Amino acid sequence: MKKIHIAWTALAVAAAVVGCASTPSGADLDKMAQDMVKSGFHTKGIANIERVTAIDETLKLCNEADVSGKPLDTATAKRIEEANLKTVKWPAGGKFLGDWKQGEAIAQSGRGLTWTDTAGGANGGNCYNCHQITKEEISFGTIGPSLYNYGKIRGVSDPSSAASKPIVEYTWGKIWNAKAYNACSNMPRAGHMGNLTEAQIQHVMALLLDPASPVNK
């Protein structure tokens, strides 16, 4: 998706240079971006071209908003969020948490989904690329907010309790499809796009919410 964003940005700059009188329409920019990607990328191994050409309405509208420099209007954003919330797959048997130790390994790993990987192989979550999570890990990005003490700050002393249910469900939904809560969120739709399995998300959930996790110490 970053490649599509770059293509859109490049086209926007080109349009600005040419001048307002000849600025392409949104539809023209969309076609130009798609043509640029198709000419510059090709399928190799499990990395197929559809990853960057299959743009759903959510990405299309958010890309257009990004290029125009104007955020989505409130009604459109709400409609997109509602549509994405409907795609969230809740865990089988209502089990939201797995093993925080496995969750930490997933959060640290950025491997997977490249042309050299095999189909069905385990992917990493690459969570540290955008967030601080544990105080022991000193290498992390700051694009997203710090998640250190995530559960502790939110009062989750027992993730299975009724009192914790709202934040537990929100956290699951946010990881599964972040655009269900923020229409044009930059956070990957980990579950929706199949980047992480249900079991992997359960492990990441434990990392964030288990009181025994170093995140909450």
BALOBA-1460 file (C-alpha; in Angstrom, 3 decimals):
// residues 217
<rec num="1" residu="m" x="0.000" y="0.000" z="0.000"/>
<rec num="2" residu="k" x="2.959" y="2.332" z="0.573"/>
<rec num="3" residu="k" x="3.844" y="1.891" z="-3.101"/>
<rec num="4" residu="i" x="0.377" y="3.054" z="-4.146"/>
<rec num="5" residu="h" x="0.724" y="6.047" z="-1.817"/>
<rec num="6" residu="i" x="4.068" y="6.955" z="-3.409"/>
<rec num="7" residu="a" x="2.531" y="6.689" z="-6.864"/>
<rec num="8" residu="w" x="-0.327" y="8.975" z="-5.875"/>
<rec num="9" residu="t" x="2.066" y="11.491" z="-4.334"/>
<rec num="10" residu="a" x="4.240" y="11.552" z="-7.440"/>
<rec num="11" residu="l" x="1.216" y="12.137" z="-9.633"/>
<rec num="12" residu="a" x="-0.023" y="14.925" z="-7.383"/>
<rec num="13" residu="v" x="3.326" y="16.713" z="-7.604"/>
<rec num="14" residu="a" x="3.358" y="16.333" z="-11.377"/>
<rec num="15" residu="a" x="-0.145" y="17.735" z="-11.626"/>
<rec num="16" residu="a" x="0.798" y="20.743" z="-9.495"/>
<rec num="17" residu="v" x="3.800" y="21.476" z="-11.698"/>
<rec num="18" residu="v" x="1.743" y="21.356" z="-14.877"/>
<rec num="19" residu="g" x="-0.785" y="23.803" z="-13.444"/>
<rec num="20" residu="c" x="-4.400" y="23.958" z="-12.404"/>
<rec num="21" residu="a" x="-5.730" y="24.287" z="-15.933"/>
<rec num="22" residu="s" x="-4.502" y="20.829" z="-16.867"/>
<rec num="23" residu="t" x="-4.772" y="19.088" z="-13.489"/>
<rec num="24" residu="p" x="-6.148" y="15.544" z="-13.972"/>
<rec num="25" residu="s" x="-9.402" y="14.559" z="-12.317"/>
<rec num="26" residu="g" x="-9.522" y="12.103" z="-9.422"/>
<rec num="27" residu="a" x="-10.488" y="9.319" z="-11.834"/>
<rec num="28" residu="d" x="-7.586" y="10.214" z="-14.139"/>
<rec num="29" residu="l" x="-5.138" y="10.178" z="-11.221"/>
<rec num="30" residu="d" x="-6.459" y="6.804" z="-10.119"/>
<rec num="31" residu="k" x="-5.920" y="5.296" z="-13.576"/>
<rec num="32" residu="m" x="-2.473" y="6.893" z="-13.892"/>
<rec num="33" residu="a" x="-1.445" y="5.504" z="-10.510"/>
<rec num="34" residu="q" x="-2.678" y="2.026" z="-11.419"/>
<rec num="35" residu="d" x="-0.863" y="2.143" z="-14.779"/>
<rec num="36" residu="m" x="2.336" y="3.304" z="-13.070"/>
<rec num="37" residu="v" x="2.203" y="0.422" z="-10.587"/>
<rec num="38" residu="k" x="1.391" y="-2.158" z="-13.256"/>
<rec num="39" residu="s" x="4.325" y="-1.026" z="-15.394"/>
<rec num="40" residu="g" x="6.762" y="-0.922" z="-12.485"/>
<rec num="41" residu="f" x="5.878" y="-4.076" z="-10.546"/>
<rec num="42" residu="h" x="5.265" y="-7.693" z="-11.428"/>
<rec num="43" residu="t" x="4.338" y="-10.929" z="-9.700"/>
<rec num="44" residu="k" x="7.199" y="-12.943" z="-8.272"/>
<rec num="45" residu="g" x="6.726" y="-15.857" z="-5.910"/>
<rec num="46" residu="i" x="3.952" y="-15.147" z="-3.412"/>
<rec num="47" residu="a" x="4.339" y="-11.386" z="-3.941"/>
<rec num="48" residu="n" x="1.689" y="-10.861" z="-6.602"/>
<rec num="49" residu="i" x="0.781" y="-7.646" z="-8.350"/>
<rec num="50" residu="e" x="-2.759" y="-7.753" z="-6.938"/>
<rec num="51" residu="r" x="-1.380" y="-6.643" z="-3.571"/>
<rec num="52" residu="v" x="-0.888" y="-3.135" z="-4.916"/>
<rec num="53" residu="t" x="-3.567" y="-3.028" z="-7.616"/>
<rec num="54" residu="a" x="-6.523" y="-4.366" z="-5.610"/>
<rec num="55" residu="i" x="-7.641" y="-1.105" z="-4.035"/>
<rec num="56" residu="d" x="-10.939" y="-1.225" z="-2.152"/>
<rec num="57" residu="e" x="-13.189" y="1.790" z="-1.560"/>
<rec num="58" residu="t" x="-11.552" y="2.544" z="1.792"/>
<rec num="59" residu="l" x="-8.065" y="2.868" z="0.318"/>
<rec num="60" residu="k" x="-9.320" y="4.675" z="-2.773"/>
<rec num="61" residu="l" x="-11.116" y="7.373" z="-0.772"/>
<rec num="62" residu="c" x="-8.282" y="7.749" z="1.727"/>
<rec num="63" residu="n" x="-5.705" y="8.016" z="-1.069"/>
<rec num="64" residu="e" x="-7.788" y="10.708" z="-2.744"/>
<rec num="65" residu="a" x="-8.108" y="12.599" z="0.548"/>
<rec num="66" residu="d" x="-4.370" y="12.349" z="1.101"/>
<rec num="67" residu="v" x="-3.591" y="13.688" z="-2.377"/>
<rec num="68" residu="s" x="-6.077" y="16.558" z="-2.042"/>
<rec num="69" residu="g" x="-4.776" y="17.455" z="1.413"/>
<rec num="70" residu="k" x="-8.326" y="17.470" z="2.760"/>
<rec num="71" residu="p" x="-9.539" y="14.934" z="5.345"/>
<rec num="72" residu="l" x="-12.625" y="12.866" z="4.646"/>
<rec num="73" residu="d" x="-15.882" y="14.494" z="5.614"/>
<rec num="74" residu="t" x="-17.424" y="13.171" z="8.833"/>
<rec num="75" residu="a" x="-20.239" y="11.242" z="7.130"/>
<rec num="76" residu="t" x="-17.905" y="9.435" z="4.705"/>
<rec num="77" residu="a" x="-15.422" y="8.597" z="7.445"/>
<rec num="78" residu="k" x="-18.195" y="7.177" z="9.617"/>
<rec num="79" residu="r" x="-19.543" y="5.090" z="6.721"/>
<rec num="80" residu="i" x="-16.075" y="3.664" z="6.018"/>
<rec num="81" residu="e" x="-15.537" y="2.834" z="9.689"/>
<rec num="82" residu="e" x="-18.888" y="1.077" z="9.943"/>
<rec num="83" residu="a" x="-18.165" y="-0.960" z="6.812"/>
<rec num="84" residu="n" x="-14.743" y="-2.006" z="8.099"/>
<rec num="85" residu="l" x="-16.096" y="-2.873" z="11.544"/>
<rec num="86" residu="k" x="-18.397" y="-5.398" z="9.885"/>
<rec num="87" residu="t" x="-15.320" y="-7.219" z="8.513"/>
<rec num="88" residu="v" x="-13.798" y="-7.862" z="11.953"/>
<rec num="89" residu="k" x="-13.694" y="-11.598" z="12.689"/>
<rec num="90" residu="w" x="-13.975" y="-12.192" z="16.411"/>
<rec num="91" residu="p" x="-11.962" y="-15.039" z="17.959"/>
<rec num="92" residu="a" x="-13.401" y="-18.524" z="18.018"/>
<rec num="93" residu="g" x="-14.853" y="-19.426" z="21.395"/>
<rec num="94" residu="g" x="-14.392" y="-15.870" z="22.628"/>
<rec num="95" residu="k" x="-10.730" y="-16.493" z="23.478"/>
<rec num="96" residu="f" x="-8.993" y="-13.160" z="23.002"/>
<rec num="97" residu="l" x="-5.610" y="-13.783" z="24.647"/>
<rec num="98" residu="g" x="-2.855" y="-16.256" z="23.869"/>
<rec num="99" residu="d" x="0.767" y="-16.365" z="25.043"/>
<rec num="100" residu="w" x="2.468" y="-13.005" z="25.571"/>
<rec num="101" residu="k" x="5.923" y="-14.509" z="25.001"/>
<rec num="102" residu="q" x="4.912" y="-15.577" z="21.513"/>
<rec num="103" residu="g" x="3.275" y="-12.183" z="21.088"/>
<rec num="104" residu="e" x="6.573" y="-10.450" z="21.825"/>
<rec num="105" residu="a" x="8.348" y="-12.537" z="19.171"/>
<rec num="106" residu="i" x="5.640" y="-11.635" z="16.649"/>
<rec num="107" residu="a" x="5.859" y="-7.937" z="17.542"/>
<rec num="108" residu="q" x="9.627" y="-7.938" z="17.046"/>
<rec num="109" residu="s" x="9.539" y="-9.783" z="13.724"/>
<rec num="110" residu="g" x="9.075" y="-7.974" z="10.441"/>
<rec num="111" residu="r" x="9.605" y="-11.029" z="8.269"/>
<rec num="112" residu="g" x="7.187" y="-12.521" z="5.773"/>
<rec num="113" residu="l" x="5.141" y="-11.829" z="2.643"/>
<rec num="114" residu="t" x="8.170" y="-11.287" z="0.386"/>
<rec num="115" residu="w" x="8.714" y="-13.128" z="-2.891"/>
<rec num="116" residu="t" x="11.297" y="-15.379" z="-1.234"/>
<rec num="117" residu="d" x="8.858" y="-16.562" z="1.445"/>
<rec num="118" residu="t" x="6.623" y="-19.594" z="1.052"/>
<rec num="119" residu="a" x="2.835" y="-19.405" z="1.017"/>
<rec num="120" residu="g" x="1.350" y="-20.154" z="4.408"/>
<rec num="121" residu="g" x="4.547" y="-19.256" z="6.269"/>
<rec num="122" residu="a" x="4.292" y="-17.368" z="9.555"/>
<rec num="123" residu="n" x="4.550" y="-13.590" z="9.230"/>
<rec num="124" residu="g" x="5.798" y="-11.102" z="11.761"/>
<rec num="125" residu="g" x="3.700" y="-8.241" z="13.060"/>
<rec num="126" residu="n" x="6.473" y="-5.641" z="12.746"/>
<rec num="127" residu="c" x="4.788" y="-3.789" z="15.621"/>
<rec num="128" residu="y" x="8.006" y="-2.175" z="16.866"/>
<rec num="129" residu="n" x="8.369" y="-0.439" z="13.526"/>
<rec num="130" residu="c" x="5.704" y="2.045" z="14.691"/>
<rec num="131" residu="h" x="5.324" y="1.613" z="18.459"/>
<rec num="132" residu="q" x="7.206" y="1.430" z="21.702"/>
<rec num="133" residu="i" x="5.880" y="-1.655" z="23.485"/>
<rec num="134" residu="t" x="8.209" y="-2.917" z="26.216"/>
<rec num="135" residu="k" x="10.836" y="-0.874" z="28.027"/>
<rec num="136" residu="e" x="13.408" y="-3.622" z="27.384"/>
<rec num="137" residu="e" x="13.225" y="-3.067" z="23.603"/>
<rec num="138" residu="i" x="15.167" y="0.105" z="22.793"/>
<rec num="139" residu="s" x="14.647" y="0.087" z="19.033"/>
<rec num="140" residu="f" x="11.183" y="1.211" z="17.991"/>
<rec num="141" residu="g" x="9.330" y="3.651" z="15.751"/>
<rec num="142" residu="t" x="7.237" y="6.614" z="16.783"/>
<rec num="143" residu="i" x="4.676" y="6.766" z="13.970"/>
<rec num="144" residu="g" x="2.161" y="5.212" z="16.335"/>
<rec num="145" residu="p" x="1.642" y="5.916" z="20.058"/>
<rec num="146" residu="s" x="3.603" y="4.145" z="22.769"/>
<rec num="147" residu="l" x="1.885" y="0.936" z="23.888"/>
<rec num="148" residu="y" x="3.973" y="0.496" z="27.023"/>
<rec num="149" residu="n" x="1.684" y="-0.146" z="30.020"/>
<rec num="150" residu="y" x="-1.177" y="-0.517" z="27.526"/>
<rec num="151" residu="g" x="-3.335" y="-2.737" z="29.708"/>
<rec num="152" residu="k" x="-2.218" y="-1.272" z="33.020"/>
<rec num="153" residu="i" x="-3.112" y="2.303" z="32.043"/>
<rec num="154" residu="r" x="-6.547" y="1.119" z="30.938"/>
<rec num="155" residu="g" x="-7.204" y="-0.732" z="34.190"/>
<rec num="156" residu="v" x="-7.144" y="-4.234" z="32.749"/>
<rec num="157" residu="s" x="-6.175" y="-6.317" z="35.788"/>
<rec num="158" residu="d" x="-8.297" y="-9.275" z="34.633"/>
<rec num="159" residu="p" x="-8.778" y="-9.458" z="30.848"/>
<rec num="160" residu="s" x="-11.575" y="-12.018" z="31.246"/>
<rec num="161" residu="s" x="-13.720" y="-9.760" z="33.447"/>
<rec num="162" residu="a" x="-16.847" y="-7.988" z="32.259"/>
<rec num="163" residu="a" x="-15.270" y="-4.646" z="33.160"/>
<rec num="164" residu="s" x="-12.382" y="-5.294" z="30.763"/>
<rec num="165" residu="k" x="-14.574" y="-6.472" z="27.874"/>
<rec num="166" residu="p" x="-14.876" y="-3.101" z="26.057"/>
<rec num="167" residu="i" x="-11.124" y="-2.445" z="25.889"/>
<rec num="168" residu="v" x="-10.365" y="-6.095" z="25.077"/>
<rec num="169" residu="e" x="-12.815" y="-6.069" z="22.162"/>
<rec num="170" residu="y" x="-11.607" y="-2.671" z="20.970"/>
<rec num="171" residu="t" x="-7.981" y="-3.854" z="20.995"/>
<rec num="172" residu="w" x="-8.858" y="-6.974" z="19.008"/>
<rec num="173" residu="g" x="-10.836" y="-4.958" z="16.471"/>
<rec num="174" residu="k" x="-8.054" y="-2.381" z="16.155"/>
<rec num="175" residu="i" x="-5.467" y="-5.054" z="15.388"/>
<rec num="176" residu="w" x="-7.793" y="-6.946" z="13.039"/>
<rec num="177" residu="n" x="-8.875" y="-3.870" z="11.067"/>
<rec num="178" residu="a" x="-7.696" y="-0.487" z="12.322"/>
<rec num="179" residu="k" x="-9.838" y="1.343" z="9.784"/>
<rec num="180" residu="a" x="-12.919" y="0.238" z="11.706"/>
<rec num="181" residu="y" x="-12.021" y="2.903" z="14.274"/>
<rec num="182" residu="n" x="-10.124" y="5.443" z="12.177"/>
<rec num="183" residu="a" x="-11.137" y="5.487" z="8.523"/>
<rec num="184" residu="c" x="-7.745" y="6.475" z="7.129"/>
<rec num="185" residu="s" x="-5.520" y="4.979" z="9.821"/>
<rec num="186" residu="n" x="-1.965" y="4.188" z="8.699"/>
<rec num="187" residu="m" x="-2.000" y="1.041" z="10.827"/>
<rec num="188" residu="p" x="-2.042" y="-2.165" z="8.733"/>
<rec num="189" residu="r" x="-5.276" y="-4.165" z="8.737"/>
<rec num="190" residu="a" x="-3.432" y="-7.200" z="10.124"/>
<rec num="191" residu="g" x="-6.320" y="-9.636" z="10.347"/>
<rec num="192" residu="h" x="-8.437" y="-8.285" z="7.514"/>
<rec num="193" residu="m" x="-5.569" y="-8.521" z="5.026"/>
<rec num="194" residu="g" x="-4.375" y="-11.888" z="6.324"/>
<rec num="195" residu="n" x="-1.014" y="-10.579" z="7.514"/>
<rec num="196" residu="l" x="-1.509" y="-12.265" z="10.890"/>
<rec num="197" residu="t" x="-3.544" y="-15.339" z="11.785"/>
<rec num="198" residu="e" x="-6.161" y="-15.432" z="14.505"/>
<rec num="199" residu="a" x="-3.743" y="-17.285" z="16.792"/>
<rec num="200" residu="q" x="-1.006" y="-14.702" z="16.187"/>
<rec num="201" residu="i" x="-3.376" y="-11.867" z="17.043"/>
<rec num="202" residu="q" x="-4.303" y="-13.680" z="20.252"/>
<rec num="203" residu="h" x="-0.611" y="-13.754" z="21.190"/>
<rec num="204" residu="v" x="-0.178" y="-10.030" z="20.437"/>
<rec num="205" residu="m" x="-3.302" y="-9.331" z="22.480"/>
<rec num="206" residu="a" x="-1.693" y="-11.139" z="25.422"/>
<rec num="207" residu="l" x="1.441" y="-9.043" z="25.024"/>
<rec num="208" residu="l" x="-0.649" y="-5.891" z="25.352"/>
<rec num="209" residu="l" x="-3.196" y="-6.958" z="27.951"/>
<rec num="210" residu="d" x="-1.873" y="-9.832" z="30.072"/>
<rec num="211" residu="p" x="-0.917" y="-8.440" z="33.517"/>
<rec num="212" residu="a" x="2.053" y="-10.854" z="33.475"/>
<rec num="213" residu="s" x="3.396" y="-9.338" z="30.235"/>
<rec num="214" residu="p" x="6.427" y="-7.025" z="30.521"/>
<rec num="215" residu="v" x="4.284" y="-4.414" z="28.789"/>
<rec num="216" residu="n" x="2.262" y="-4.009" z="31.985"/>
<rec num="217" residu="k" x="5.091" y="-4.157" z="34.507"/>
